[in-house]
């Protein structure tokens, strides 16, 4: 049988999954893991020509209270997710946003730019950041609560909390976007 939750918590679905004999982890080579916090920042970035571009940031934070480690099977699953998303969004060590369709209501034909900023582990010595003496990020960075807040707001780089997150454009806008006629067609001023 699949091991029961070590912290005694869980959901009715999770209990069913762990108790069902046809979904046993060992006999069926399965690993089921939850994800604690998907952090998503959506905002408009001001561009030249009075344009606003939607840029989204996304990361997954696995939270472990009381300095618990991530179990092997969970680390394996979450690591695969991170590597797949990084493979699609990082080229030559630089992060690139992925363009996806905007499925929000009233946005037909519009795309969004989404940057994947990784899967990270936050270990707390207590059960909350403000009740913990130790906050450790990815097993190697020791944080203050203020630094954690700045990470979760995407002010700092989640891969290196000592650095500011750099999301500026590293190339010029295409000529057709910079042309005044394009701005008029897009609803901007000439």
Backbone as JSON, one array per atom type, in Angstrom:
{
  "sequence": "XXXXXXXXXXXXXXXXXXXXXXXXXXXXXXXXXXXXXXXXXXXXXXXXXXXXXXXXXXXXXXXXXXXXXXXXXXXXXXXXXXXXXXXXXXXXXXXXXXXXXXXXXXXXXXXXXXXXXXXXXXXXXXXXXXXXXXXXXXXXXXXXXXXXXXXXXXXXXXXXXXXXXXXXXXXXXXXXXXXXXXXXXXXXXX",
  "N": [[0.83, -1.18, 0.0], [0.35, 2.29, -0.61], [2.24, 4.71, 1.15], [0.95, 6.39, 4.02], [0.16, 9.84, 4.67], [2.72, 11.63, 6.26], [2.4, 13.8, 7.87], [-0.14, 13.69, 8.8], [-2.1, 15.22, 7.65], [-4.15, 16.05, 4.81], [-6.34, 15.39, 1.99], [-9.7, 14.37, 1.15], [-9.63, 13.21, -1.45], [-6.88, 12.7, -1.7], [-6.56, 10.86, 0.38], [-8.14, 8.73, -0.6], [-6.68, 8.12, -2.93], [-4.25, 7.22, -1.83], [-5.12, 4.98, -0.46], [-6.26, 3.25, -2.32], [-6.1, 0.06, -3.72], [-5.38, -0.53, -6.38], [-3.8, 1.54, -7.12], [-1.38, 1.49, -5.91], [1.76, 2.67, -4.9], [4.24, 1.28, -4.98], [3.8, -1.19, -6.39], [2.84, -0.26, -8.8], [4.63, 1.6, -9.69], [4.26, 4.39, -9.14], [4.15, 7.87, -8.36], [2.67, 10.23, -6.48], [2.29, 13.59, -5.94], [1.76, 16.61, -4.14], [1.54, 20.13, -4.83], [2.74, 22.97, -3.28], [2.65, 25.97, -3.41], [1.85, 27.89, -6.1], [3.18, 30.64, -7.46], [2.22, 33.54, -9.0], [2.75, 36.32, -10.92], [1.18, 38.9, -12.49], [1.28, 41.48, -14.77], [1.34, 44.69, -16.39], [3.81, 45.88, -18.54], [5.43, 48.89, -19.11], [6.13, 50.15, -22.27], [8.1, 51.7, -24.87], [6.59, 54.33, -26.78], [4.17, 54.58, -25.54], [2.97, 52.12, -25.04], [1.68, 49.13, -23.54], [2.73, 46.09, -22.38], [1.74, 42.83, -21.62], [3.23, 40.95, -19.15], [3.92, 38.0, -17.57], [4.98, 36.35, -14.59], [6.02, 33.26, -13.27], [6.32, 30.82, -10.74], [7.01, 27.86, -8.83], [6.68, 27.05, -5.47], [7.75, 24.91, -3.08], [6.89, 24.29, 0.12], [8.35, 23.54, 3.17], [7.84, 22.92, 6.43], [9.26, 23.24, 9.74], [11.89, 22.54, 9.17], [11.86, 20.3, 7.49], [12.89, 17.95, 5.0], [12.59, 17.63, 1.42], [10.97, 14.79, 0.29], [12.42, 12.01, -1.53], [10.84, 11.01, -3.77], [9.04, 13.11, -4.24], [10.8, 15.23, -4.75], [11.95, 14.26, -7.08], [9.73, 14.24, -8.89], [8.91, 17.0, -8.87], [11.3, 18.11, -9.72], [11.46, 17.17, -12.36], [9.31, 18.55, -13.53], [10.27, 21.18, -13.27], [12.63, 21.05, -14.86], [11.54, 20.46, -17.4], [10.01, 22.78, -17.93], [12.02, 24.72, -17.79], [13.62, 23.91, -19.92], [12.05, 24.61, -22.05], [12.05, 27.36, -21.84], [14.53, 28.55, -21.32], [17.43, 29.6, -22.88], [20.75, 29.36, -23.81], [21.51, 30.14, -21.22], [19.88, 32.3, -20.67], [16.71, 33.56, -19.7], [13.69, 33.26, -21.46], [10.55, 34.58, -22.34], [7.57, 32.64, -22.76], [5.2, 32.64, -25.32], [1.79, 32.53, -25.0], [-1.68, 31.72, -25.67], [-4.09, 34.12, -24.59], [-6.47, 33.3, -22.44], [-8.31, 34.58, -20.93], [-11.48, 36.12, -20.3], [-12.85, 38.14, -22.87], [-10.54, 38.56, -24.33], [-9.92, 37.68, -27.01], [-7.7, 36.36, -29.45], [-5.47, 37.52, -28.32], [-2.17, 37.42, -26.95], [-0.13, 36.2, -24.24], [2.89, 36.84, -22.48], [4.87, 34.68, -20.74], [7.08, 34.1, -18.15], [8.95, 31.46, -16.89], [10.11, 30.92, -13.72], [11.14, 28.94, -12.19], [11.21, 26.04, -9.95], [11.16, 26.0, -6.54], [12.42, 25.42, -3.2], [11.29, 26.16, -0.03], [12.34, 26.16, 3.18], [11.32, 26.18, 6.5], [11.97, 26.95, 9.92], [9.92, 26.97, 11.7], [6.33, 27.01, 11.58], [5.43, 29.08, 10.02], [6.69, 31.87, 8.14], [6.99, 34.25, 9.72], [7.15, 33.2, 12.21], [9.44, 31.78, 12.38], [12.85, 31.05, 13.01], [14.73, 30.4, 11.17], [14.91, 30.65, 7.71], [15.2, 29.01, 4.81], [16.21, 28.91, 1.46], [16.02, 26.93, -1.31], [17.85, 25.21, -0.14], [20.3, 26.46, 0.16], [20.43, 29.23, 0.49], [20.09, 31.54, 3.07], [17.47, 33.35, 4.38], [15.87, 36.49, 5.22], [12.67, 37.48, 6.52], [11.83, 39.72, 5.09], [13.37, 39.55, 2.72], [12.3, 37.19, 1.69], [9.68, 38.05, 1.14], [10.26, 39.88, -0.91], [11.25, 38.09, -2.82], [8.94, 36.58, -3.38], [7.4, 38.52, -4.53], [8.64, 38.82, -6.88], [10.69, 40.66, -7.07], [13.28, 40.05, -6.56], [15.67, 37.72, -7.92], [14.59, 34.46, -8.18], [16.32, 32.3, -8.61], [18.72, 33.2, -7.66], [18.69, 34.75, -4.88], [20.19, 36.94, -4.07], [20.35, 38.72, -6.09], [18.81, 41.27, -8.11], [15.8, 40.83, -9.96], [16.01, 40.69, -13.36], [14.19, 41.8, -15.94], [14.21, 43.22, -18.22], [13.93, 44.2, -21.68], [16.11, 42.77, -24.02], [16.66, 43.37, -26.56], [16.03, 45.28, -29.53], [12.82, 46.59, -30.37], [10.87, 45.09, -32.96], [10.99, 46.53, -36.28], [8.45, 47.05, -37.42], [6.85, 47.28, -35.16], [7.9, 49.54, -33.98], [7.29, 51.53, -35.72], [5.37, 54.48, -36.36], [2.83, 54.14, -37.6], [2.07, 51.56, -36.9], [1.63, 51.91, -34.17], [-0.64, 53.57, -34.25], [-2.5, 51.81, -35.44], [-2.58, 49.94, -33.42], [-3.94, 51.26, -31.53], [-2.69, 53.32, -30.22], [-1.08, 56.56, -29.8], [0.07, 58.67, -32.48]],
  "CA": [[0.0, 0.0, 0.0], [1.04, 3.57, -0.62], [2.43, 5.24, 2.51], [0.04, 7.45, 4.43], [0.84, 11.12, 4.88], [3.48, 11.66, 7.51], [1.97, 14.92, 8.71], [-1.5, 13.45, 9.23], [-3.04, 16.05, 6.9], [-4.52, 15.5, 3.52], [-7.67, 15.66, 1.46], [-10.42, 13.12, 0.87], [-9.1, 12.61, -2.67], [-5.56, 12.16, -1.39], [-6.74, 9.64, 1.18], [-8.61, 7.69, -1.52], [-5.55, 7.76, -3.8], [-3.27, 6.46, -1.05], [-5.72, 3.72, 0.02], [-6.77, 2.4, -3.4], [-5.12, -1.0, -3.99], [-4.92, -0.52, -7.78], [-2.93, 2.7, -7.32], [-0.26, 1.34, -4.98], [2.97, 3.29, -5.43], [5.33, 0.33, -5.24], [3.49, -2.18, -7.43], [2.53, 0.4, -10.07], [5.67, 2.59, -9.96], [3.61, 5.69, -9.16], [4.46, 8.88, -7.35], [1.71, 11.33, -6.48], [2.78, 14.66, -5.07], [1.03, 17.88, -4.23], [2.41, 21.3, -4.97], [2.28, 23.89, -2.25], [2.29, 27.32, -3.83], [2.17, 28.44, -7.42], [3.21, 32.1, -7.33], [2.03, 34.11, -10.33], [2.62, 37.78, -10.96], [0.71, 39.37, -13.79], [1.38, 42.93, -14.79], [1.63, 45.33, -17.66], [5.1, 46.55, -18.56], [5.41, 50.06, -19.99], [7.07, 50.09, -23.38], [8.18, 52.95, -25.6], [5.42, 54.57, -27.63], [2.96, 54.54, -24.71], [2.4, 50.77, -25.14], [1.76, 48.31, -22.34], [2.86, 44.68, -22.73], [1.48, 41.94, -20.5], [4.32, 40.02, -18.84], [3.6, 37.2, -16.4], [6.05, 35.56, -13.99], [5.44, 32.08, -12.63], [7.24, 29.88, -10.09], [6.43, 26.92, -7.89], [7.43, 27.02, -4.21], [7.42, 23.8, -2.2], [7.15, 24.77, 1.48], [8.57, 22.5, 4.17], [7.91, 23.5, 7.77], [10.05, 22.56, 10.75], [13.13, 22.11, 8.52], [11.72, 19.0, 6.81], [13.45, 17.84, 3.66], [11.69, 17.14, 0.38], [11.22, 13.36, 0.08], [13.0, 11.68, -2.83], [9.86, 10.9, -4.86], [8.51, 14.44, -4.52], [11.88, 15.99, -5.37], [12.08, 13.75, -8.44], [8.6, 14.72, -9.7], [8.99, 18.45, -9.02], [12.49, 18.39, -10.53], [11.11, 16.94, -13.76], [8.49, 19.69, -13.95], [11.15, 22.34, -13.41], [13.51, 20.88, -16.02], [10.75, 20.58, -18.63], [9.68, 24.18, -18.17], [13.25, 25.47, -18.09], [14.07, 23.54, -21.27], [11.23, 25.36, -23.01], [12.12, 28.81, -21.65], [15.89, 29.06, -21.1], [18.34, 29.31, -23.98], [22.07, 29.95, -23.57], [21.56, 30.72, -19.89], [18.96, 33.44, -20.53], [15.28, 33.23, -19.67], [12.85, 33.87, -22.48], [9.12, 34.33, -22.07], [6.8, 31.84, -23.71], [3.95, 33.27, -25.75], [0.65, 31.62, -24.92], [-2.94, 32.44, -25.88], [-4.72, 34.67, -23.39], [-7.81, 32.7, -22.37], [-9.21, 35.35, -20.07], [-12.66, 36.62, -21.01], [-12.69, 39.41, -23.57], [-9.19, 38.69, -24.87], [-9.7, 36.78, -28.16], [-6.58, 36.68, -30.32], [-4.39, 38.18, -27.58], [-1.22, 36.48, -26.34], [0.55, 36.59, -23.01], [4.29, 36.41, -22.35], [5.03, 34.1, -19.41], [8.44, 33.65, -17.81], [9.06, 30.45, -15.84], [11.22, 31.28, -12.84], [11.65, 27.79, -11.49], [10.63, 25.34, -8.8], [12.05, 26.3, -5.42], [12.04, 24.85, -1.91], [11.41, 27.04, 1.12], [12.32, 25.43, 4.45], [11.11, 27.05, 7.65], [12.2, 26.27, 11.19], [8.61, 26.9, 12.33], [5.25, 26.72, 10.64], [5.2, 30.28, 9.22], [7.92, 32.68, 8.08], [7.11, 35.2, 10.82], [7.33, 32.44, 13.45], [10.61, 30.94, 12.16], [14.17, 31.65, 13.18], [15.51, 30.07, 9.98], [14.23, 30.52, 6.43], [16.23, 28.58, 3.86], [15.71, 28.87, 0.09], [16.73, 25.96, -2.16], [18.88, 24.51, 0.62], [21.6, 27.12, 0.2], [20.35, 30.66, 0.82], [19.37, 31.86, 4.29], [16.73, 34.57, 4.1], [15.06, 37.17, 6.22], [11.29, 37.54, 6.05], [11.77, 40.78, 4.08], [13.91, 39.02, 1.46], [11.31, 36.25, 1.2], [8.61, 38.85, 0.54], [10.77, 40.41, -2.19], [11.3, 36.96, -3.75], [7.58, 36.21, -3.77], [6.89, 39.61, -5.38], [9.49, 38.79, -8.07], [11.64, 41.77, -7.09], [14.58, 39.39, -6.56], [15.76, 36.55, -8.79], [14.42, 33.24, -7.38], [17.48, 31.42, -8.76], [19.78, 33.79, -6.85], [18.03, 35.81, -4.13], [21.06, 38.1, -3.83], [20.31, 39.57, -7.28], [17.52, 41.78, -8.57], [15.27, 40.13, -11.14], [16.16, 41.52, -14.55], [13.23, 41.39, -16.98], [14.2, 44.21, -19.29], [14.11, 43.68, -23.04], [17.52, 42.77, -24.4], [16.76, 43.6, -27.99], [15.17, 46.35, -29.99], [11.52, 46.18, -30.88], [10.87, 44.95, -34.42], [10.74, 47.8, -36.97], [7.02, 47.31, -37.63], [6.29, 47.72, -33.89], [8.42, 50.86, -33.66], [6.77, 52.47, -36.71], [4.2, 55.2, -35.85], [1.58, 53.59, -38.15], [1.71, 50.4, -36.09], [1.07, 52.43, -32.92], [-2.0, 54.03, -34.52], [-3.31, 50.62, -35.64], [-2.7, 49.26, -32.13], [-4.75, 52.09, -30.63], [-1.87, 54.3, -29.54], [-0.94, 57.86, -30.45], [1.07, 58.7, -33.56]],
  "C": [[0.87, 1.25, 0.0], [1.12, 4.12, 0.8], [1.42, 6.34, 2.8], [0.86, 8.72, 4.65], [1.51, 11.13, 6.24], [3.02, 12.77, 8.45], [0.53, 14.78, 9.17], [-2.54, 14.27, 8.49], [-3.44, 15.36, 5.61], [-5.93, 15.89, 3.14], [-8.4, 14.34, 1.28], [-9.92, 12.43, -0.4], [-7.73, 11.98, -2.42], [-5.63, 10.89, -0.57], [-7.18, 8.48, 0.29], [-7.46, 7.19, -2.39], [-4.55, 6.87, -3.06], [-3.81, 5.09, -0.63], [-6.14, 2.77, -1.08], [-5.74, 1.34, -3.78], [-4.6, -1.02, -5.42], [-4.02, 0.67, -8.1], [-1.75, 2.67, -6.36], [1.02, 1.86, -5.63], [4.03, 2.27, -5.82], [5.01, -0.62, -6.38], [3.2, -1.55, -8.78], [3.54, 1.48, -10.45], [5.08, 3.99, -10.1], [4.15, 6.6, -8.06], [3.43, 9.99, -7.5], [2.21, 12.38, -5.49], [1.89, 15.88, -5.21], [2.04, 18.98, -4.5], [1.85, 22.36, -4.04], [1.8, 25.23, -2.78], [2.78, 27.63, -5.23], [2.08, 29.95, -7.26], [3.2, 32.68, -8.74], [1.9, 35.62, -10.21], [2.25, 38.18, -12.37], [0.73, 40.89, -13.74], [1.6, 43.42, -16.2], [2.97, 46.05, -17.53], [5.0, 47.72, -19.54], [6.5, 49.92, -21.03], [7.1, 51.47, -24.04], [6.94, 53.1, -26.48], [4.11, 54.44, -26.87], [2.23, 53.19, -24.82], [2.57, 50.06, -23.81], [1.74, 46.85, -22.78], [2.6, 43.85, -21.48], [2.65, 40.97, -20.34], [3.96, 39.32, -17.54], [4.85, 36.49, -15.91], [5.39, 34.42, -13.23], [6.55, 31.25, -11.99], [6.45, 29.0, -9.14], [7.3, 26.89, -6.65], [6.89, 25.86, -3.37], [7.84, 24.23, -0.79], [7.27, 23.58, 2.43], [8.76, 23.17, 5.53], [8.77, 22.63, 8.69], [11.29, 21.88, 10.16], [13.05, 20.72, 7.89], [12.38, 19.07, 5.44], [12.37, 17.37, 2.69], [11.98, 15.66, 0.18], [11.69, 13.09, -1.36], [11.96, 11.7, -3.95], [9.28, 12.26, -5.23], [9.56, 15.3, -5.21], [12.06, 15.56, -6.82], [10.98, 14.31, -9.34], [8.7, 16.23, -9.93], [10.21, 18.86, -9.83], [12.23, 18.19, -12.01], [10.28, 18.11, -14.3], [9.37, 20.91, -14.2], [12.03, 22.22, -14.66], [12.75, 21.0, -17.33], [10.44, 22.04, -18.94], [10.92, 25.03, -18.45], [13.77, 25.15, -19.49], [13.32, 24.34, -22.33], [11.47, 26.86, -22.93], [13.52, 29.38, -21.46], [16.76, 28.62, -22.27], [19.64, 30.07, -23.73], [22.13, 30.7, -22.25], [20.65, 31.92, -19.68], [17.52, 32.96, -20.55], [14.55, 33.98, -20.78], [11.39, 33.6, -22.13], [8.53, 33.44, -23.15], [5.54, 32.62, -24.05], [2.86, 32.21, -25.7], [-0.62, 32.41, -25.22], [-3.5, 32.94, -24.55], [-6.15, 34.18, -23.37], [-8.75, 33.43, -21.43], [-10.34, 35.92, -20.91], [-12.36, 37.97, -21.66], [-11.33, 39.62, -24.19], [-8.96, 37.81, -26.1], [-8.55, 37.28, -29.04], [-5.4, 37.35, -29.63], [-3.47, 37.11, -27.0], [-0.66, 37.08, -25.06], [1.98, 36.09, -23.08], [4.48, 35.94, -20.91], [6.47, 33.64, -19.23], [8.36, 32.64, -16.68], [10.29, 30.76, -15.02], [11.57, 30.16, -11.86], [10.8, 27.22, -10.37], [11.63, 25.51, -7.67], [11.51, 25.71, -4.13], [12.31, 25.89, -0.83], [11.28, 26.19, 2.37], [12.26, 26.42, 5.59], [11.42, 26.27, 8.92], [10.91, 26.15, 11.99], [7.55, 26.58, 11.3], [4.89, 27.89, 9.74], [6.5, 31.09, 9.18], [8.07, 33.63, 9.26], [7.24, 34.51, 12.18], [8.54, 31.5, 13.35], [11.9, 31.72, 12.39], [15.02, 31.46, 11.93], [14.58, 29.95, 8.79], [15.31, 30.19, 5.41], [15.6, 28.37, 2.5], [16.6, 27.94, -0.72], [17.91, 25.3, -1.46], [20.2, 25.24, 0.73], [21.56, 28.59, 0.57], [19.54, 30.82, 2.11], [18.77, 33.25, 4.11], [16.21, 35.22, 5.36], [13.63, 37.16, 5.68], [11.13, 38.6, 4.95], [12.27, 40.29, 2.72], [12.93, 38.01, 0.86], [10.16, 36.99, 0.51], [9.05, 39.38, -0.83], [10.91, 39.31, -3.24], [9.91, 36.63, -4.27], [6.9, 37.29, -4.59], [7.64, 39.67, -6.71], [10.33, 40.05, -8.2], [13.07, 41.21, -7.17], [14.52, 38.14, -7.43], [15.62, 35.28, -7.95], [15.58, 32.25, -7.51], [18.69, 31.91, -7.98], [19.2, 34.98, -6.09], [18.89, 37.02, -3.8], [20.97, 39.11, -4.96], [18.89, 40.07, -7.57], [17.08, 40.98, -9.79], [15.32, 41.08, -12.32], [15.21, 41.01, -15.62], [13.19, 42.39, -18.12], [14.38, 43.52, -20.64], [15.58, 43.79, -23.4], [17.71, 42.97, -25.89], [15.81, 44.72, -28.37], [13.85, 45.78, -30.46], [11.62, 46.03, -32.39], [10.46, 46.27, -35.07], [9.25, 48.08, -37.13], [6.36, 47.74, -36.32], [6.72, 49.14, -33.55], [7.84, 51.93, -34.59], [5.5, 53.14, -36.18], [2.87, 54.65, -36.37], [1.13, 52.39, -37.33], [1.08, 50.85, -34.77], [-0.37, 52.92, -33.12], [-2.93, 52.83, -34.68], [-3.55, 49.88, -34.32], [-3.49, 50.09, -31.11], [-3.96, 53.13, -29.88], [-1.83, 55.61, -30.31], [0.15, 57.79, -31.5], [2.36, 59.31, -33.09]]
}
